[in-house]
Amino acid sequence: MMVENVLLTGVGGQGIITASTILSQACRLAGWSVKKSEVHGMSQRGGSVDSHVRLSADEQIASPLIPEGGATVMLAFEPLEGLRQIRRTAPDATVLIEKRIIVPVTVNLPGFSYPENLFDRLTASGRNITLLAAAEKAIELGEPRAGNSVLLGALATQIDLPEQAWWDAMELVLKPHTLEINRRAFDAGYEMMA
């Protein structure tokens, strides 16, 4: 296996850092090499959040930062943030995008607006785009905050980690009373991609 570069992007409050921590811990528990980096400037105010996770079952990883155009998988928790970061993905990248729109704080500034042709522009990028209704599924499951686990389950279909590594990582990262719903959400996301 070569190095897999996974970019997670969205806005503050969506659980991006938690999701990237679970992914990193799952890799570590499986005995893989993994490095992670985060950018979360105004995340508490709905600003952009990015997390780079570089992983490999058999190669050492020197840097936690994904080179420009080097992400092999992108998980976008918000469509506009996905469009902003599409340039960081490889031309043949798999891009998983949450359908629900959250208008980022930067779009509320004078002179800016949310693009109307967003999904057309994402498709025009030539990447392998899959739109997911993760937030909707989380609401169906009775926990709107579990959308990140639905997306993480979808991501798990792209990374050949043992299932037990995911469960053990969730136990390390999540609060015990949230484990059951997050596991159900993860399974739902996995099934969406099956």
C-alpha positions in Angstrom: 0.0 0.0 0.0 1.2 3.5 -0.8 0.5 6.5 1.3 -3.2 7.4 1.4 -3.9 11.1 1.8 -7.2 11.9 3.4 -8.5 15.5 3.6 -11.4 16.2 5.9 -13.0 19.7 5.4 -16.0 21.6 6.6 -17.1 24.3 9.1 -16.6 24.5 12.9 -19.0 22.4 15.0 -19.4 19.6 12.5 -17.1 17.1 14.3 -14.3 17.2 11.8 -11.5 17.1 14.3 -13.2 14.3 16.2 -13.7 12.3 12.9 -10.0 12.8 11.9 -8.9 11.8 15.4 -10.9 8.5 15.2 -9.4 7.8 11.7 -5.9 8.5 13.0 -6.4 6.3 16.1 -7.9 3.5 14.0 -4.8 3.5 11.8 -2.5 3.5 14.8 -4.4 0.6 16.4 -4.1 -1.3 13.2 -0.4 -0.8 13.3 -0.3 1.6 10.4 1.9 4.7 10.1 -0.2 7.8 10.4 0.3 11.6 10.7 -2.4 14.2 11.2 -2.5 18.0 11.0 -5.4 20.4 11.6 -6.3 24.0 10.6 -9.2 25.4 12.6 -8.9 29.2 12.7 -12.4 30.5 13.5 -13.9 27.0 13.9 -15.9 27.9 17.0 -17.7 30.6 15.0 -18.6 28.5 12.0 -15.3 29.1 10.1 -13.4 26.7 7.9 -11.8 23.6 9.4 -9.5 21.3 7.6 -7.7 18.1 8.8 -5.0 16.3 6.9 -4.6 12.6 7.7 -1.8 10.7 5.9 -1.7 7.0 6.4 0.0 3.8 5.2 0.1 0.2 6.2 3.7 -0.3 5.1 5.4 3.1 4.5 6.8 5.6 6.9 5.3 9.1 6.6 7.5 12.1 7.1 5.1 15.0 7.0 1.5 15.4 8.2 0.6 17.9 5.4 -0.9 16.7 2.2 0.8 18.2 -0.8 -1.3 20.4 -3.1 -3.2 18.2 -5.5 -2.2 15.1 -3.5 -5.3 14.1 -1.5 -6.5 10.7 -2.7 -9.7 10.9 -0.7 -11.6 14.0 0.5 -14.5 14.0 3.0 -16.3 17.3 2.8 -18.7 17.9 5.6 -20.1 21.0 3.8 -20.3 21.4 0.0 -18.8 24.9 -0.4 -15.8 23.9 1.8 -15.5 20.9 -0.5 -15.4 23.1 -3.5 -12.8 25.4 -1.9 -10.5 22.5 -1.2 -11.1 20.5 -4.5 -7.7 21.8 -5.8 -6.0 19.9 -3.0 -7.2 16.5 -4.4 -5.6 14.4 -7.1 -7.4 14.3 -10.5 -8.6 10.7 -9.8 -9.5 11.4 -6.1 -12.6 10.0 -4.4 -14.6 12.9 -3.0 -17.4 12.2 -0.5 -19.6 15.3 0.1 -22.4 15.9 2.6 -25.4 17.4 0.7 -26.6 19.6 3.6 -25.5 23.2 3.1 -24.3 25.3 6.0 -23.6 28.8 5.0 -20.1 29.5 6.3 -19.5 32.7 8.2 -17.2 34.1 5.4 -20.1 33.9 2.9 -22.2 36.2 5.1 -19.7 39.1 4.5 -20.8 41.9 2.2 -20.1 41.2 -1.5 -20.2 37.4 -1.0 -22.9 34.8 -1.6 -23.3 31.1 -1.6 -22.8 29.8 -5.2 -25.9 28.5 -6.9 -24.1 26.1 -9.3 -22.0 24.5 -6.5 -22.8 20.9 -7.3 -22.2 21.4 -11.1 -18.8 23.0 -10.3 -17.9 20.0 -8.1 -18.9 17.5 -10.8 -17.0 19.6 -13.4 -13.8 19.1 -11.4 -13.6 15.5 -12.9 -13.2 13.9 -9.5 -15.2 10.9 -8.5 -17.9 12.8 -6.5 -20.4 11.0 -4.3 -23.1 13.1 -2.5 -24.3 11.8 0.8 -27.3 12.8 3.0 -25.4 12.1 6.2 -27.1 14.8 8.3 -30.5 13.6 7.2 -29.5 10.0 8.2 -28.3 11.2 11.6 -31.6 12.9 12.2 -33.4 9.7 11.2 -31.3 7.8 13.8 -32.4 10.3 16.4 -29.1 12.1 16.9 -28.5 15.1 14.6 -24.9 15.5 15.9 -23.9 12.0 14.6 -23.6 13.2 11.0 -19.8 13.1 11.3 -20.0 9.4 12.2 -22.2 8.7 9.2 -19.6 10.4 7.0 -16.8 8.5 8.7 -18.7 5.2 8.0 -18.8 6.2 4.3 -15.1 7.0 4.4 -14.4 3.6 5.9 -15.4 2.0 2.6 -12.4 3.7 1.0 -9.8 2.6 3.6 -9.0 -1.0 4.2 -8.8 -0.9 8.0 -10.1 -3.8 10.1 -13.6 -3.1 11.6 -12.3 -3.7 15.1 -9.8 -0.8 14.7 -12.7 1.6 14.0 -14.6 0.4 17.1 -11.6 0.5 19.4 -10.7 4.0 18.1 -14.3 5.2 18.8 -14.0 3.9 22.4 -10.8 5.9 22.8 -12.1 9.1 21.4 -15.8 9.3 22.2 -17.6 9.6 25.5 -19.0 6.2 26.6 -22.7 7.3 26.5 -22.3 8.4 22.8 -20.7 5.1 21.6 -23.9 3.2 20.6 -25.5 6.0 18.5 -22.2 6.8 16.8 -21.6 3.1 15.9 -25.1 2.9 14.5 -24.4 6.1 12.5 -21.1 4.7 11.3 -22.8 1.6 10.1 -25.4 3.6 8.3 -22.8 5.6 6.5 -21.0 2.4 5.5 -24.2 1.0 4.1 -24.9 4.2 2.1 -21.7 3.4 0.1 -22.3 -0.4 -0.2 
